[in-house]
Amino acid sequence: MNDQTVLTPPVLTSPLLDLAGIRHAFFTRQGGISTGLYASLNVGRGSQDAPGDVIENRRRAAAHFGLPEGALNTCYQIHSATALVAGSPWNGERPQADGVAANKPGLACGALAADCAPILFADPKAGVVAAAHAGWKGALAGIAEATVARMRELGARPADIVAVVGPCIAQASYEVGAEFVEAFAAEAPQNVEFFIPAEAGGKAMFDLPGYVLHRLRRAGVGACEWLGRDTCAEEELFFSNRRAFKRGEPDFGRLLSAIALD
């Protein structure tokens, strides 16, 4: 199986990131070799999937960019506001962070998710790209702003940055408790606009992609959008932590979103 074109998985893309000199991909769960709960493109090294299957899935994803698996730079994600600059391929190392930026070809910046919001960034004028993982904790803490800050260190201008929020859990699928609403209102009273009442008393439905877009705009990015795909509701295409939890499943696969300079 040496024909990497054949082994390149299907991807979703955004017109906002269809830029000269930049390649991006929001991978689905399709096109890999994992089985069972992880079928089929599970790239999560922190999952209980067979390690060899995960590496092969990552190799297939990296091949989409014409890169080796070791050049797919993804973090050991900790739901933080920590973003890093990558100057070279990490070759399997996983520093603890939730964002990675780069201004050199030869590596891909990636983020893993399974309901949390992956964000891909690009400043085509400066030649800077980045990826971030924004769960509710990281989004509230400021991972969007931290990633933009790392991009600025590499010469990017916020007004020239475009950012796309990939497949994540949508408001219709994201029921939360009252304490959740209180935490967001404490950060800024207007954050209550990202919640609507749930059918269950005392619960609310949270608009994660809407909130992430709000934080991206607050960070000054020139343009941003959500891809509009709900990981929890679209089982054929996406892994979902919440869906697995509701079913009492012991684990779940992780999706990859990545971006690179040509």
Order of alpha helices (4+ residues) and beta strands (2+ residues): alpha-beta-beta-alpha-beta-beta-beta-beta-beta-beta-alpha-alpha-beta-beta-alpha-beta-beta-alpha-beta-alpha-beta
